[in-house]
Amino acid sequence: MIVDDQLMVRAGLAAIVGSQPDLDVVGEAGDGAAALTLAAEVQPDLVLMDVRMPGVDGLTATARLTAGPNPPRVIVLTTFHQDAYVFQALRAGASGFLLKDSEPTDLVAAIRTVAGGEAMLSPAVTRRLIDAFATGAVSAAAPEDPRLNALTPRERDVLGQIARGLSNAEIAETLGIGTGTVKTHVNALLGKIGARDRVQATIIAYDLGLVRPAGPT
C-alpha cells in the first residue's frame, strides 16, 4: 500500500512497484487517516509511508498501524534526510527508511528486504543511530524491564552485540560460538523483547539500559 499526499508521487511509486512481477499495489491513500482505514480493508503486507501529510502524519499512522494485530511492515519515505525523522520512524515501528530521491532499484530492493522480515537502513544511517545514543542525542533509559528479565544471559550478550552493530558472524567470533547458534539466539530474543528486526532491537537495548552510551574518548 502506498501512502502519500501527492498524487504524482503515488503514481510514480505505484508504477515502480507495479512493474515488478512479484509485487502488487493493493491500495493508495493520501493521508494517515485514510491509510488506517484502507489498511483495515486491504490488509497490506507492507506500506510505503510518507512522513509529512496533512491531518494524521506518517509517523502517527505508522505507530497506529504497527500497534495492531498482524501489522504490516512499514517503510517510511521522505525528502528530508534528517536524523530526527529516522529515530521517530523507527520508534513508531517502521522497519525501513528511504529517501524519495532513491533509485527505483533501491526502492524495490528495500521492499523485498523489509517484506522478507529484515530492516532496511543504510550502514551510514545505522551508524548515526548508534552514535546518537552514544552521544546522548537520543536518550537511553536505565530501569530494569520485564523484557530483559525474559532473556537468558547469553541472549543478553547477543542483544548487546547487536546494539553495537555487529553481524551474526562478528557476534559469533566475539562470543566464541557458532553462527547458527547466534541466529537461534537472535530469533529467540527478538520474540521475547517484541522487536521486529535488528534495528528495533538496537533501540530497545539502549532504551532498556542494556547498552550504555559511551563517554567521550
Phi, psi and chi 1 to 4 in degrees:
 res  aa     phi    psi   chi1   chi2   chi3   chi4
   1 MET       -  140.8 -169.8  173.4   81.0      -
   2 ILE  -113.5  129.5  -62.4  171.0      -      -
   3 VAL  -126.3  113.9 -174.8      -      -      -
   4 ASP  -160.9  142.5 -163.7  -70.3      -      -
   5 ASP   -81.2   -4.6   62.4  -23.1      -      -
   6 GLN  -105.2  119.8  -61.5 -177.3   40.5      -
   7 LEU   -59.0  -41.9  178.0   58.2      -      -
   8 MET   -64.2  -37.8  -69.2  -65.5  -70.5      -
   9 VAL   -65.4  -44.6  172.5      -      -      -
  10 ARG   -60.1  -42.2  -65.8 -157.7  -53.4  -88.1
  11 ALA   -63.5  -41.2      -      -      -      -
  12 GLY   -65.7  -43.7      -      -      -      -
  13 LEU   -64.8  -41.6  -67.9  171.4      -      -
  14 ALA   -62.5  -37.7      -      -      -      -
  15 ALA   -66.1  -41.3      -      -      -      -
  16 ILE   -65.5  -48.6  -66.3  170.6      -      -
  17 VAL   -66.3  -44.2  174.8      -      -      -
  18 GLY   -66.3  -17.5      -      -      -      -
  19 SER   -77.9   -9.2   68.3      -      -      -
  20 GLN   -93.7  132.0  -57.1  -59.0  -51.8      -
  21 PRO   -65.8  -22.0   23.5  -33.9      -      -
  22 ASP  -102.6    6.3   57.5  -27.5      -      -
  23 LEU  -125.2  142.6  -57.5  175.8      -      -
  24 ASP  -134.2  138.1  -69.3  -55.6      -      -
  25 VAL   -88.2  116.3  177.4      -      -      -
  26 VAL   -97.3   -8.3  -63.4      -      -      -
  27 GLY   179.2  159.5      -      -      -      -
  28 GLU  -135.0  143.4  -60.5  178.8   24.8      -
  29 ALA  -138.7  150.0      -      -      -      -
  30 GLY   -99.9   -3.3      -      -      -      -
  31 ASP  -159.8  172.7   58.4   63.2      -      -
  32 GLY   -64.8  -39.6      -      -      -      -
  33 ALA   -63.7  -45.0      -      -      -      -
  34 ALA   -64.2  -34.2      -      -      -      -
  35 ALA   -64.1  -41.7      -      -      -      -
  36 LEU   -63.7  -41.5  -65.6  170.5      -      -
  37 THR   -66.0  -46.5  -59.8      -      -      -
  38 LEU   -66.6  -39.6 -176.5   59.3      -      -
  39 ALA   -60.9  -36.7      -      -      -      -
  40 ALA   -64.7  -28.2      -      -      -      -
  41 GLU   -84.2  -47.2  -63.0  174.9    1.2      -
  42 VAL   -96.2  -13.8  -59.0      -      -      -
  43 GLN    50.1   62.8  -62.9  -69.7  -53.0      -
  44 PRO   -69.7  151.7   30.3  -36.9      -      -
  45 ASP   -77.1  -31.6  -63.7  -48.0      -      -
  46 LEU  -147.1  145.7 -176.9  141.2      -      -
  47 VAL  -123.6  130.3  176.9      -      -      -
  48 LEU   -92.4  115.2  -62.5  177.5      -      -
  49 MET  -118.8  121.3 -179.2   75.5   73.0      -
  50 ASP   -71.5  153.6 -173.4   22.6      -      -
  51 VAL   -85.9  -57.0  171.3      -      -      -
  52 ARG   -93.1  109.8  -68.8 -170.6  172.0 -176.9
  53 MET  -143.3  154.3  -64.5 -179.3  -68.4      -
  54 PRO   -68.1  153.8   24.4  -34.1      -      -
  55 GLY    73.1 -123.2      -      -      -      -
  56 VAL   -77.2  114.6  178.3      -      -      -
  57 ASP   -78.3  174.9   63.6   28.0      -      -
  58 GLY   -66.8  -34.6      -      -      -      -
  59 LEU   -67.8  -42.9  -61.8  177.3      -      -
  60 THR   -64.0  -44.3  -58.8      -      -      -
  61 ALA   -62.8  -39.1      -      -      -      -
  62 THR   -62.0  -45.1  -65.7      -      -      -
  63 ALA   -60.8  -40.1      -      -      -      -
  64 ARG   -72.1  -39.4  -67.1 -179.5 -176.5  175.5
  65 LEU   -64.8  -45.0  -80.2  175.1      -      -
  66 THR   -78.9  -11.2   57.1      -      -      -
  67 ALA   -85.3  -13.1      -      -      -      -
  68 GLY   -84.1  175.8      -      -      -      -
  69 PRO   -71.0  143.6   24.8  -32.5      -      -
  70 ASN    46.7   56.9  -59.4  -45.3      -      -
  71 PRO   -71.1  149.3   29.6  -36.6      -      -
  72 PRO   -73.0  158.2   30.7  -36.1      -      -
  73 ARG   -83.8  149.5  -61.8  179.9   68.5   82.1
  74 VAL  -127.0  131.6  177.6      -      -      -
  75 ILE  -110.0  121.3  -63.1  176.6      -      -
  76 VAL   -88.1  130.7  167.9      -      -      -
  77 LEU  -112.2  139.2  -58.1  175.1      -      -
  78 THR  -155.8  159.3 -177.9      -      -      -
  79 THR   -92.8   -3.0   55.9      -      -      -
  80 PHE  -107.4  115.1  -57.0   96.1      -      -
  81 HIS   -88.6   71.5 -159.6  -61.6      -      -
  82 GLN  -119.7  132.6  -63.3 -179.0   10.8      -
  83 ASP   -58.0  -35.5  -70.9  -13.8      -      -
  84 ALA   -57.7  -40.2      -      -      -      -
  85 TYR   -66.3  -39.6  -74.4  139.3      -      -
  86 VAL   -61.0  -49.8  178.8      -      -      -
  87 PHE   -63.1  -44.7  -56.4  144.9      -      -
  88 GLN   -64.2  -40.7  -68.7  175.0   46.8      -
  89 ALA   -64.0  -42.9      -      -      -      -
  90 LEU   -68.1  -40.6  -65.8  174.0      -      -
  91 ARG   -64.7  -31.9  -74.6 -170.7 -176.2  -80.1
  92 ALA   -72.6  -14.8      -      -      -      -
  93 GLY   115.6    5.2      -      -      -      -
  94 ALA   -68.4  150.7      -      -      -      -
  95 SER  -109.5   -0.5  -64.2      -      -      -
  96 GLY  -157.0  157.1      -      -      -      -
  97 PHE  -142.8  125.0 -174.9   91.8      -      -
  98 LEU  -141.6  140.0 -157.7   64.5      -      -
  99 LEU   -80.2  145.6  -64.2  177.4      -      -
 100 LYS   -67.0  -20.3  -72.4 -176.1 -179.8  178.5
 101 ASP   -89.9   12.4   60.2    1.5      -      -
 102 SER   -65.8  156.1  -61.1      -      -      -
 103 GLU   -67.6  147.5  -66.3  -66.6  -32.3      -
 104 PRO   -53.7  -37.3  -29.0   36.7      -      -
 105 THR   -64.4  -34.6   52.5      -      -      -
 106 ASP   -68.7  -38.6  -68.3  -24.5      -      -
 107 LEU   -62.7  -47.6  172.1   64.3      -      -
 108 VAL   -63.0  -42.2  171.3      -      -      -
 109 ALA   -63.1  -38.9      -      -      -      -
 110 ALA   -64.5  -42.4      -      -      -      -
 111 ILE   -60.0  -46.3  -69.1  172.1      -      -
 112 ARG   -67.1  -38.4  -68.4 -170.7  174.9  121.7
 113 THR   -64.0  -49.2  -63.3      -      -      -
 114 VAL   -69.9  -40.0  172.2      -      -      -
 115 ALA   -62.7  -27.2      -      -      -      -
 116 GLY   -81.8    0.3      -      -      -      -
 117 GLY   102.5    2.5      -      -      -      -
 118 GLU  -103.0  166.5  -62.3  -64.8  -33.0      -
 119 ALA   -88.8  154.4      -      -      -      -
 120 MET  -127.2   96.9 -156.9  -55.7  -62.9      -
 121 LEU  -136.4  143.4  -74.2  177.0      -      -
 122 SER   -67.0  152.7   70.4      -      -      -
 123 PRO   -54.4  -35.3  -27.6   35.9      -      -
 124 ALA   -64.8  -41.6      -      -      -      -
 125 VAL   -68.0  -41.6  170.6      -      -      -
 126 THR   -61.7  -41.3  -57.9      -      -      -
 127 ARG   -63.9  -40.6 -176.6   69.8 -103.1  169.9
 128 ARG   -68.3  -33.8  -70.7 -154.3  -48.7  -84.8
 129 LEU   -61.1  -48.4  173.4   68.3      -      -
 130 ILE   -65.3  -41.8  -65.3  171.6      -      -
 131 ASP   -63.6  -34.2  -71.7  -14.9      -      -
 132 ALA   -65.2  -39.1      -      -      -      -
 133 PHE   -66.6  -40.6  -82.2  107.5      -      -
 134 ALA   -66.5  -32.0      -      -      -      -
 135 THR   -92.9   -4.2   59.4      -      -      -
 136 GLY    87.3    5.0      -      -      -      -
 137 ALA   -65.9  -28.6      -      -      -      -
 138 VAL  -118.5  126.6  178.5      -      -      -
 139 SER   -71.2  147.4   60.9      -      -      -
 140 ALA  -120.7  129.6      -      -      -      -
 141 ALA   -89.5  152.3      -      -      -      -
 142 ALA  -104.8  -25.6      -      -      -      -
 143 PRO   -61.0  150.9   -3.8    9.2      -      -
 144 GLU   -66.0  149.5 -169.3   74.5    0.0      -
 145 ASP  -135.6  144.9 -175.3  -78.7      -      -
 146 PRO   -56.3  -29.8  -24.2   32.9      -      -
 147 ARG   -64.2  -38.6  -71.7  174.7  -66.8 -179.0
 148 LEU   -68.2  -38.3  -84.1 -176.0      -      -
 149 ASN   -62.7  -24.3  -65.5  -26.7      -      -
 150 ALA   -77.8  -14.0      -      -      -      -
 151 LEU   -86.3  143.1  -59.7  179.7      -      -
 152 THR   -73.2  162.3   66.6      -      -      -
 153 PRO   -54.7  -41.7  -29.3   37.0      -      -
 154 ARG   -66.7  -38.7  179.2   57.5   83.3 -171.7
 155 GLU   -64.4  -35.9  -72.6  166.9   -7.4      -
 156 ARG   -63.0  -42.1  -74.9 -164.9 -179.1 -153.1
 157 ASP   -59.0  -46.0  -68.6  -19.7      -      -
 158 VAL   -65.5  -42.5  171.9      -      -      -
 159 LEU   -60.9  -40.7  177.4   56.1      -      -
 160 GLY   -61.2  -39.3      -      -      -      -
 161 GLN   -70.7  -36.4  -60.2  -53.2  -44.9      -
 162 ILE   -59.0  -44.0  -70.7  174.0      -      -
 163 ALA   -65.5  -20.3      -      -      -      -
 164 ARG   -90.3    2.7  -66.0 -178.8  176.7   92.5
 165 GLY    88.7   14.7      -      -      -      -
 166 LEU   -82.1  146.3  -87.3   62.4      -      -
 167 SER   -79.8  171.3   66.9      -      -      -
 168 ASN   -58.8  -41.9  -77.1   -1.8      -      -
 169 ALA   -64.0  -40.7      -      -      -      -
 170 GLU   -68.4  -37.5  -68.6  168.3  -27.9      -
 171 ILE   -64.4  -42.6  -66.0  172.3      -      -
 172 ALA   -59.3  -43.7      -      -      -      -
 173 GLU   -67.2  -41.4 -178.3  177.0   -4.2      -
 174 THR   -64.9  -41.9  -60.8      -      -      -
 175 LEU   -94.2   -5.8  -60.8 -179.0      -      -
 176 GLY    70.3   37.6      -      -      -      -
 177 ILE  -130.1  170.5   56.9  179.5      -      -
 178 GLY   -77.6  155.4      -      -      -      -
 179 THR   -65.1  -33.5   53.6      -      -      -
 180 GLY   -64.1  -38.8      -      -      -      -
 181 THR   -65.7  -40.6  -58.5      -      -      -
 182 VAL   -59.9  -46.0  172.3      -      -      -
 183 LYS   -59.5  -41.1 -175.4  174.9 -178.5 -179.7
 184 THR   -62.0  -44.7  -62.1      -      -      -
 185 HIS   -63.6  -41.5  -73.4  -44.5      -      -
 186 VAL   -61.4  -48.2  170.2      -      -      -
 187 ASN   -60.8  -39.9  -69.8  -24.0      -      -
 188 ALA   -68.3  -45.6      -      -      -      -
 189 LEU   -71.7  -32.4   71.6   86.9      -      -
 190 LEU   -59.5  -42.1  -70.2  179.1      -      -
 191 GLY   -66.6  -39.1      -      -      -      -
 192 LYS   -69.5  -36.6  -71.2 -179.1  179.4 -179.3
 193 ILE   -95.3   -2.0   65.2  175.2      -      -
 194 GLY    74.8   31.3      -      -      -      -
 195 ALA   -98.3  140.0      -      -      -      -
 196 ARG   -80.4  -27.2  -66.2  178.1 -179.4   82.1
 197 ASP  -162.1 -176.3   46.9   52.7      -      -
 198 ARG   -67.8  -33.7  -60.7  171.0   78.7   95.9
 199 VAL   -67.9  -43.6  174.9      -      -      -
 200 GLN   -61.6  -38.0  -67.7  -71.9  -32.5      -
 201 ALA   -64.1  -36.5      -      -      -      -
 202 THR   -62.8  -45.5  -64.3      -      -      -
 203 ILE   -60.9  -45.1  -67.5  174.9      -      -
 204 ILE   -64.1  -39.9  -69.0  172.2      -      -
 205 ALA   -60.7  -41.5      -      -      -      -
 206 TYR   -72.2  -41.6  -83.5   96.0      -      -
 207 ASP   -61.1  -37.4  -81.7  -13.3      -      -
 208 LEU   -83.6   -4.8  -61.4 -176.9      -      -
 209 GLY    81.5    8.9      -      -      -      -
 210 LEU   -64.7  -36.7 -179.0   62.9      -      -
 211 VAL  -115.7  128.1 -179.5      -      -      -
 212 ARG   -94.7  142.9  -57.1  -66.9 -175.3 -176.2
 213 PRO   -57.7  136.3  -23.6   34.3      -      -
 214 ALA   -75.8  144.9      -      -      -      -
 215 GLY   -78.4  173.0      -      -      -      -
 216 PRO   -65.1  146.1   20.8  -30.2      -      -
 217 THR  -115.3      -   58.4      -      -      -
